[in-house]
């Protein structure tokens, strides 16, 4: 029995061990797991489409740092870009952010509320 428990807790699990929804949620959570990315998302939600330079002006980070954070947010699908004249404008993908909120709320939030009510009782 000790061996089974040891194996269970030391076995390396890969992404394929989990559902597609769990992997998507983890990817999106990883993308917003930095305060700068949360600040960028908040700014984009407030102003809509904007250029990287305007984000740099609003957030105390260098242009290369903002670009790296935008890249991570784009990779997760939370932010998109499009040409704005000779520059690139960034904006929030409302569908993807809404999906993240719904998945998180239904999978984590509901379970938290349920377990919290059991503890309180």
PyMOL commands that set and color helices and strands:
alter all, ss='L'
color gray80, all
select helices_A, chain A and resi 2-10+15-17+20-31+35-47+52-58+63-75+94-120
alter helices_A, ss='H'
color red, helices_A
select strands_A, chain A and resi 50-51+79-84+87-92
alter strands_A, ss='S'
color yellow, strands_A
deselect
rebuild
show_as cartoon
